[in-house]
Amino acid sequence: MDNDYHNLGNSLQESGRFNEAVAVYKQAIELNPNFSWSYHSLGDVLLKLEKWEEAVAAYKNAVELNPDFSWSYHNLGDALLKLRRWEEAAAAYRCEIALNSDFAWSFCNLGDALTQLKQWDEAIAAYLKAIEIDGDLPGIYEKLGYALGQTESDLNLVLEQSQLQITRENWEFYLHLGENLAKYDRPKSAIIFYQALLTAMPNYGNVSAKLEELLQQQEKCNSALASSRATVAQKPDDCWSYYNLGAVLSHQKYWEEAAAAFFQAIEINPDLPWWFYYNLWEVFVRQNKLDEVENLCREVVAAKPEAFWPYLNLGEALTRQGKIAEAIDFYRTVSYKQSLASLISKRTGKMPVPQADTGKMPVPQADTGILPVPQADTGILPVPQNWNLKAVKVPNFIIIGSQRCGTTSLYTYLAQHPRILTPIKKEMDFFSWHFDRGIDWYLAHFPPMPSGEEFVTGEASPSYFDCREAPERLYSLFPEAKLIVLLRNPVDRAISQFYRLTDLNWEARSLDRVISDEVERLNQNPEYIIGEEPGNYLARGRYIEFIKNWRTFFPQEQLLILKSEDFYAGAATTVKQVLEFLDLPEYQLSEYQNANPGSYQPVNESVRDWLSDYFRPYNQELEEYLGREFDWE
C-alpha cells in the first residue's frame, strides 16, 4: 500500500502533473517515513517546480535515510546552488563524488560552487577533473578559463597535476583554454597553453597566429609597465604616476605591487576624489588593505577637518568594509559642510574664500555665522539645532544616463541654479550596483535643509539607464521622481566610452578586441550587462531595450529624453528645456563649458561602418517607439 502511493507519484511526475505528484509523494512519506526513495522523488519534482528550499529539505531526509545513494547528494547540491548556499552545495557534491567519482557534472558543479567561494585552486582542480571525464561539457572551458584568470597559480604545475597529455584527441582542451585565458586577461597563461599545443602539433591551424597576437600584446604590456615605472622614477612626488602604475600592475595581475602603488598615490595626495576609482578599491579589497586605507583617511580627516574629499574617501573605505553606519556619519558631515558652502554661494554669488592666515575654507552655521569645529576624536561636525541631518531632501530628479552622453556637463550646469542643492557625489550608483547598502546610506549623500528653505536636489548616475533592476528599485522608493535621459549616437558613444576607459587605465584591450569579445558574449547571453568594469560598448547603446524597461514603471510625463547632439550644439537651450521639465525658473550661465571632454584620434572607417550597421535596427526601433527621429548614422 505504501509503495502504491510512491509508484503513483512516479507516474504523475512522468506525465508532467508535478503538483499532484508532490501531494502523492507526501502521502507516501506519511505512510512510510523511512522510505528514502519517496523523499528523493519528492525532491526531484520540487526541483522541477523550482521550489528550492523544499527540495533541499526532501533531499536531506533522503541522504539521512540512505547515505550511500550518490544522486540524492548531487540533486541536493543543485538545489543549494540555486539558493546560492555555496559552502553547503560544495559539501553535497563532495559527498556525491566520494560515492561516484565518474560523473563529470559533479566536478563541474563543485567547481561552480568553489568559484563563488573564490577558492580558485580547488575550483580549477574540479574543472580539470570534469574535462578529463568529459571534455564536451557545455561551457566547461569558459569556466576553467575564468577560474584560472583569477588566480596566480603556476600554469605549468597545473598541467602536470592534471596529467593531461596533448594528443590529437584532446588538442581542443588546450585551444579552448588558451582562448578563454586570453579573454579573461591572462595573456601569459594563454601563451603557455598555445606554446604547449604547438610543441606537440607544430602545424596545427591558426594557433601560430593567435600566439603571435598574444606575444605582441604581452610586449605592449611589458612596455606599458616599464613606462609607468620610469614615470614614477621621474616624478616620485606625483600621485597620478603612482595611480597609473597601480592600474597597469592590476591589469597584469601583480596585485600586491598594485596595492602598494595605489596606497602611495593616496598618501601623496589624500585630498582627491579617490572614492571614484573603482579599480583601486577592488585591489584594496582583494589584498585586504582596506583597514590601512581607513586609518590613513582618519589621520587626514583629523589633521585637515576643513577638507572635503578625505571624508568621502573615508566613507568609501568604511562602506567597502561593511561599516555602513560609520560611513553614514561621515557622509552626513560632509553633506552638511557642502550644503552650507552652497547656500553662501547661492545667496552671495560668491564661493567662500579660504582664510588668509590658515588657508581654511570658512563654513559658517546658518543661524549664527560661527565656524563649526569638528570634534577632535571623531572628525564629525556639530550640527546647529535648526538642522536635522536625518531629514534630508530626497531626490526630486535623477539624470539616469546614458554614459558618455553629456550627463556630467548637464549636471554641472544644473548645480549652479539658485534653487538646486546637489548631493556630495554626482554618481552614487545606488539603484544599479549598490542597492544592498541600504536607503540610509543613499540618503546620507543628499543635502540636509534648514527649516524654511525651498530647494530641489538630484543626482546623476548613468549606470541606472542600462541596469535592468534599476527602474523597479527606483520606482519602489521614489515613484514621483523626474527622470532625465541623454542619448547620443551609439557609435560615437561606444568609441568615446572606450577611449575614456583607456585614458583611465581601466581598459587594456584594443578597440577591435573589445568589440569582438562583446559580440561573442552577447551571442551567448543577449541580456548580460557587466557592472563595475570595462565592457558594454555595444549593449549599452541598444537604447530601445532600456527605454522600454523604464517606461514600464514611469509614465511618459516623468521621463525627459534628450538628444546629446542637440545638447552639444546648444547647451543653453537644452538646460532651459530641463528647467521647464523640473518646474524651475529659467537661469542663464555666463558660459557652458564641457565638464567632461574627451579627445581621440578618428577610428578606422571600417570600424565605424560596422558599428553603424550593428546599431541601425535598434535606432530604427527607438525612433518608431518614441515617434521622433534622431538621424544617427
Disulfide bonds with the S-S distance in Angstrom:
none
